[in-house]
Amino acid sequence: MSNNEVIVSLDIGTSKVRTIIGEVSNGSINIIGVGSADSEGIRKGAIVDIDQTVQSIRNAVEHAERMVGVQISDVYVGISGSHITLQTSHGVVAVSNEDREISEEDIIRVLQAAKVIALPPEREIIGVVPKQYLVDGLEGIQDPRGMIGVRLEVEATIITGAKTAIHNLRRVVDKAGLKASSLILMSLAAGQLTLSKDEKSIGTILVDIGAGATTIAVFENGAIAATSTLPIGGEYITNDISIGLHTQMEHAEKMKLKFGCALVDIAAPEQGFKVPRIGSNVDKEFTQVELASIIEPRVQEIYQLIRAEVYRLGYGDAPGGYVLTGGTVSMPGMLAHAQAELAASVRIAVPDYIGVRDPSYTSGVGIIQFVSKSVKNRSTGYVKSTTSKKSDKKKTNLVEKFKNWLSDYI
């Protein structure tokens, strides 16, 4: 392991905090460690209790450390929420080399130029994603390094967020004894993992249905074009079950995970289970059909809200259809229900790595792949450092060099 890069992602969700350790060797990624802990202090994707969130992060990190036997010091932290906004920007610089060959320094300078935008005092830049470069007016260039030119331009998407949310996120990571190397937009990372090049080009909607919120990201012309967050998710289904079965939330969550079904038509009437009731010492028996009759209306509402939001964003006729991910879509019947409600082609994306083949891990694994590719292709201008290990602290690796190159940029 000592000769390979190790990247650690931290996904702070409403129901779970997940730490994933990825080892990058010769361009390929191996997931070597996963840590998970119940999330406390998070409501609808927002931090509402610093101390509880810190403890949840520590629990997840310690779990991953014990699995692999490394000490985690630096993490790449996923960020999402309704406070995230995208805006386009344009940067222009003159090529600095005498021989007019475009260098790494020129790319960094043009990305810095794109960052020069007017921002309200309560907003902060999270990252810059180049859509295309232009060399002396020639468009459609993805990596201009080594090309000859006089004028270098970039058309980029600037990702901004609320300072309060960003600072609170960094605060809980710091208090957990970690260093946030960079904040990565989770929908951007998930899109890199789950969407093909063609899907990102023709127009595809990526929907991450989590516990406390649903994130919608539209990809078009090879880049993220729009994003939105709906304050509804799997927790609402659990709450409906709790009310419908007159049981506590923890029992409702267990029943949802074990027997939940999003469609009454495919539920098994012979599948029964007992649930402890509030205010009673006697468990009551229910069937999967009865449970599905509670779940189906809420799932229908979630998909209707997703479709309405996509149309509001102006991408209702996206040729690539919908790609679903997130822990909630694991429930049987979710795909069939989505195909009926969204009236488009729909598929569920699952990370294709041993140990994390579940939609709930998509964002965490996506962050690792996003960082790995950003380091390999440094013209992305987004990431700046990596994780250090006990046995490997003195080595300067490619990612650490990259950190030095971009220390003044992000």
C-alpha positions in Angstrom: 0.0 0.0 0.0 2.9 2.4 0.7 3.5 3.0 -3.0 -0.1 3.7 -3.9 -2.3 6.7 -3.3 -5.0 6.5 -0.6 -8.0 8.8 -0.8 -10.6 9.0 2.0 -14.2 10.3 1.4 -16.5 11.5 4.1 -20.3 11.5 3.4 -22.2 13.1 6.2 -25.8 12.1 5.6 -29.1 12.5 7.5 -29.3 8.8 8.5 -25.6 7.6 8.2 -22.1 9.0 8.2 -19.9 7.0 5.9 -16.2 6.9 5.6 -14.7 5.1 2.5 -11.0 4.5 2.0 -9.9 4.0 -1.6 -6.5 2.9 -2.8 -5.5 4.2 -6.2 -3.0 2.0 -8.1 -2.1 2.5 -11.7 -5.3 4.5 -12.3 -7.6 1.8 -10.9 -9.5 2.2 -7.6 -9.8 -0.5 -4.9 -12.1 0.1 -1.9 -10.1 -1.2 1.0 -12.1 0.2 4.0 -15.6 1.3 4.8 -16.8 2.8 8.1 -20.4 3.6 8.9 -22.1 5.1 11.9 -25.6 6.3 12.7 -25.9 10.0 12.0 -26.8 12.2 14.9 -27.1 16.0 14.8 -28.2 16.1 11.1 -31.7 17.1 10.0 -32.7 17.2 6.4 -29.1 17.2 5.4 -28.2 20.2 7.6 -26.1 20.2 10.7 -28.2 21.1 13.7 -26.0 19.8 16.6 -22.2 20.2 16.3 -21.2 17.8 19.1 -23.5 15.0 18.0 -22.3 15.3 14.4 -18.6 15.2 15.6 -19.2 12.0 17.5 -20.9 10.4 14.5 -17.9 11.3 12.3 -15.5 9.9 14.8 -17.4 6.7 15.0 -17.4 6.2 11.3 -13.8 7.1 10.9 -12.7 4.7 13.7 -14.7 2.0 12.1 -12.9 2.4 8.8 -9.5 2.7 10.5 -10.0 -0.5 12.4 -10.8 -2.3 9.2 -7.7 -1.2 7.3 -5.2 -0.5 10.0 -4.3 3.1 8.9 -4.7 6.4 10.6 -7.0 8.8 8.7 -5.9 12.5 9.0 -7.2 14.1 5.8 -10.6 13.5 4.2 -12.5 14.8 1.1 -15.8 15.9 2.4 -19.0 15.7 0.4 -21.3 18.8 0.4 -24.9 19.2 -0.8 -28.0 21.1 0.2 -30.5 23.7 -1.0 -27.9 26.4 -0.4 -25.7 25.2 -3.3 -25.9 27.3 -6.5 -24.2 27.1 -9.9 -23.2 30.1 -12.1 -21.3 30.3 -15.3 -18.1 32.3 -15.6 -15.5 33.1 -18.2 -11.7 33.5 -17.7 -9.1 34.8 -20.1 -5.3 35.0 -19.8 -2.3 35.4 -22.1 0.0 32.4 -22.4 3.0 33.2 -20.4 5.7 31.0 -22.0 8.0 32.5 -24.6 7.5 29.5 -26.9 3.7 30.0 -26.5 3.2 26.4 -25.2 0.4 26.2 -22.7 1.6 25.0 -19.3 0.0 23.9 -16.0 0.6 27.4 -14.7 -1.4 28.9 -17.5 -4.4 26.6 -16.7 -4.3 27.6 -13.0 -4.1 31.3 -13.9 -7.1 31.1 -16.3 -9.2 29.2 -13.7 -8.2 31.8 -11.1 -9.4 34.4 -13.6 -12.8 32.6 -13.9 -13.1 32.8 -10.1 -13.2 36.6 -10.2 -16.9 37.1 -9.9 -19.2 39.3 -7.8 -20.5 37.3 -4.8 -22.7 38.4 -1.9 -20.9 38.4 1.4 -22.8 35.4 2.7 -21.7 33.2 -0.3 -18.4 31.3 -0.8 -16.9 29.5 -3.7 -16.7 25.8 -3.3 -15.2 24.8 -6.6 -14.6 25.6 -10.2 -15.5 23.1 -12.9 -14.3 23.9 -16.5 -16.7 23.1 -19.2 -14.3 23.8 -22.1 -11.1 25.7 -22.9 -10.5 27.9 -25.9 -7.1 28.4 -27.4 -7.0 31.5 -29.7 -10.7 31.1 -30.3 -10.7 27.4 -31.0 -13.5 25.8 -28.9 -14.2 22.4 -27.5 -10.8 21.7 -25.9 -10.9 19.7 -22.7 -7.1 19.7 -21.8 -5.0 22.4 -23.5 -1.7 21.5 -21.9 1.1 21.3 -24.5 -0.9 23.2 -27.2 0.5 26.3 -28.8 -1.4 29.5 -28.5 -1.4 33.2 -27.5 -4.7 33.5 -25.7 -6.2 30.9 -23.3 -9.9 31.1 -22.2 -12.1 28.9 -20.1 -15.8 28.6 -19.8 -16.5 27.3 -16.3 -19.2 26.6 -13.8 -18.6 28.2 -10.4 -20.1 26.2 -7.5 -21.0 28.4 -4.5 -22.6 27.7 -1.1 -23.7 29.5 2.0 -20.8 30.5 4.2 -22.6 29.4 7.3 -23.2 25.9 6.0 -19.7 25.6 4.7 -18.1 26.8 7.9 -20.2 24.5 10.0 -19.2 21.5 7.9 -15.6 22.4 8.2 -16.0 22.9 11.9 -17.4 19.5 12.6 -14.6 17.9 10.5 -12.0 19.9 12.4 -13.5 19.0 15.8 -13.4 15.4 14.9 -9.6 15.6 14.5 -9.5 15.6 10.8 -8.5 18.0 8.0 -11.0 18.7 5.2 -8.7 18.6 2.2 -11.4 19.9 0.0 -15.2 20.1 -0.2 -16.6 18.1 -3.2 -20.1 18.7 -4.5 -21.7 15.2 -4.0 -23.9 15.3 -7.0 -20.9 16.2 -9.2 -18.9 13.3 -7.8 -21.9 10.9 -8.1 -22.4 11.9 -11.7 -18.8 11.2 -12.5 -19.2 7.7 -11.1 -22.6 6.8 -12.4 -23.1 8.5 -15.8 -21.4 7.6 -19.0 -19.9 10.2 -21.3 -22.8 10.0 -23.7 -25.4 10.4 -20.8 -23.6 13.5 -19.6 -23.5 14.9 -23.2 -27.1 14.4 -24.3 -28.8 15.4 -21.1 -29.5 13.2 -18.1 -31.0 13.8 -14.6 -29.3 12.3 -11.7 -31.5 11.9 -8.6 -30.1 11.0 -5.2 -32.9 10.1 -2.8 -31.4 10.1 0.7 -33.0 9.9 4.1 -33.6 13.6 4.7 -33.3 15.2 1.3 -33.5 14.5 -2.4 -30.8 16.0 -4.6 -31.4 16.6 -8.4 -28.5 17.2 -10.7 -28.9 17.8 -14.4 -25.9 17.0 -16.7 -25.8 18.3 -20.2 -23.0 18.9 -22.8 -20.6 16.9 -20.6 -21.0 19.0 -17.5 -23.3 19.7 -14.6 -25.9 22.2 -15.7 -28.3 22.6 -12.8 -28.9 21.3 -9.3 -31.7 21.5 -6.8 -32.5 19.9 -3.4 -36.0 18.9 -2.2 -36.4 18.6 1.6 -38.0 15.1 1.4 -36.6 11.6 1.5 -36.7 8.2 3.1 -37.3 9.6 6.6 -40.7 10.7 5.5 -41.5 7.1 4.6 -40.3 6.0 8.0 -42.5 8.6 9.7 -45.5 7.5 7.7 -44.9 3.9 8.8 -44.5 5.0 12.4 -47.8 6.8 12.3 -49.6 4.1 10.3 -48.5 1.2 12.5 -48.5 3.2 15.8 -44.9 2.2 16.5 -41.7 4.0 17.4 -39.5 5.5 14.7 -36.7 3.0 15.3 -39.1 0.0 14.8 -40.6 1.7 11.7 -37.2 2.1 10.2 -36.4 -1.6 10.8 -39.7 -2.7 9.3 -39.1 -0.5 6.2 -35.6 -1.9 5.6 -36.7 -5.5 6.1 -40.1 -5.7 4.7 -40.6 -2.4 2.9 -42.1 -2.4 -0.7 -42.9 0.6 -2.8 -45.7 -1.0 -4.8 -48.7 -2.8 -3.3 -49.1 -4.9 -6.5 -45.8 -6.7 -5.9 -46.1 -7.0 -2.1 -46.5 -10.5 -0.6 -49.8 -10.9 1.4 -48.4 -14.0 3.1 -45.4 -12.1 4.4 -46.2 -11.2 8.0 -44.3 -9.5 10.8 -45.0 -8.3 14.3 -44.5 -4.7 15.5 -44.4 -3.4 19.0 -47.1 -0.8 19.4 -46.9 2.5 21.3 -49.0 2.3 24.5 -49.4 -1.4 24.3 -47.4 -4.4 25.7 -48.7 -6.7 22.9 -47.1 -6.8 19.5 -49.5 -6.5 16.5 -49.1 -8.5 13.3 -49.1 -6.8 9.9 -48.6 -8.0 6.3 -46.3 -6.6 3.7 -49.3 -5.5 1.7 -50.5 -3.4 4.6 -47.0 -1.9 4.9 -46.8 -1.2 1.1 -50.2 0.6 1.3 -48.5 3.1 3.7 -45.3 3.4 1.7 -46.7 3.7 -1.9 -48.5 7.1 -1.6 -45.4 8.7 -0.1 -43.1 7.3 -2.8 -45.6 8.5 -5.4 -45.4 12.0 -3.9 -41.6 12.0 -3.9 -41.5 11.1 -7.6 -44.2 13.7 -8.5 -42.2 16.4 -6.7 -39.0 15.3 -8.5 -40.7 15.5 -11.9 -42.2 18.9 -11.1 -38.8 20.2 -10.0 -37.1 18.9 -13.1 -39.7 20.6 -15.3 -39.3 23.8 -13.3 -35.6 23.7 -14.0 -36.4 23.4 -17.7 -35.1 19.9 -18.3 -38.3 17.9 -18.4 -37.5 16.4 -21.8 -33.9 15.3 -21.1 -33.1 12.6 -23.6 -31.0 10.6 -21.2 -33.9 10.1 -18.8 -33.3 9.6 -15.0 -30.6 7.8 -13.1 -31.6 7.1 -9.5 -29.2 6.5 -6.5 -29.2 6.9 -2.8 -30.2 4.6 0.0 -33.9 4.9 -0.4 -34.0 3.5 -4.0 -32.8 0.1 -2.7 -36.4 -0.7 -1.6 -38.2 -3.2 -3.9 -40.6 -1.5 -6.3 -38.8 1.9 -6.4 -37.6 1.4 -10.0 -41.0 0.3 -11.3 -42.7 3.1 -9.5 -40.2 5.6 -10.9 -40.7 4.4 -14.5 -44.5 4.9 -14.1 -44.4 8.3 -12.4 -41.5 9.9 -14.3 -42.7 8.7 -17.7 -39.1 8.3 -18.9 -36.3 5.8 -19.1 -35.0 5.2 -15.5 -32.3 3.1 -14.1 -30.7 2.6 -10.6 -27.0 3.3 -10.3 -24.9 1.1 -7.9 -21.1 1.4 -7.4 -19.3 -1.5 -9.0 -16.8 -2.1 -6.2 -16.6 -5.0 -3.7 -18.0 -4.0 -0.3 -20.0 -1.0 -1.5 -22.4 -2.4 -4.0 -25.3 -0.4 -2.7 -26.9 2.9 -3.9 -26.2 4.5 -0.5 -22.5 4.4 -1.2 -22.7 6.1 -4.6 -21.7 9.6 -3.3 -18.8 8.4 -1.1 -17.3 6.2 -3.9 -18.0 9.0 -6.4 -15.9 11.4 -4.4 -12.9 9.0 -4.4 -13.2 8.6 -8.2 -13.6 12.3 -8.7 -10.5 13.1 -6.7 -8.5 10.4 -8.4 -9.4 11.7 -11.9 -8.9 15.3 -10.9 -5.4 14.5 -9.7 -4.6 12.6 -12.9 -6.1 15.5 -15.0 -5.0 18.5 -13.0 -6.8 20.9 -15.4 -10.0 20.3 -13.5 -8.8 22.8 -10.9 -10.9 21.4 -8.1 -9.0 19.3 -5.6 -5.9 20.0 -3.6 -4.7 17.3 -1.2 -5.1 13.8 0.1 -5.0 11.4 3.0 -1.8 10.6 4.9 -1.0 7.3 6.6 1.0 6.4 9.7 3.6 4.5 7.7 3.8 6.9 4.8 3.9 10.4 6.3 7.3 11.4 4.9 6.6 10.6 1.3 5.6 13.2 -1.1 3.2 11.7 -3.6 1.4 13.0 -6.7 -1.5 14.3 -4.8 0.7 16.2 -2.3 2.5 17.8 -5.2 -0.9 18.8 -6.7 -1.7 20.4 -3.4 1.3 22.6 -3.6 0.5 23.5 -7.2 -3.0 24.6 -6.3 -2.4 26.0 -2.8 -3.0 29.5 -3.9 -6.0 28.6 -6.1 -8.5 27.1 -3.8 
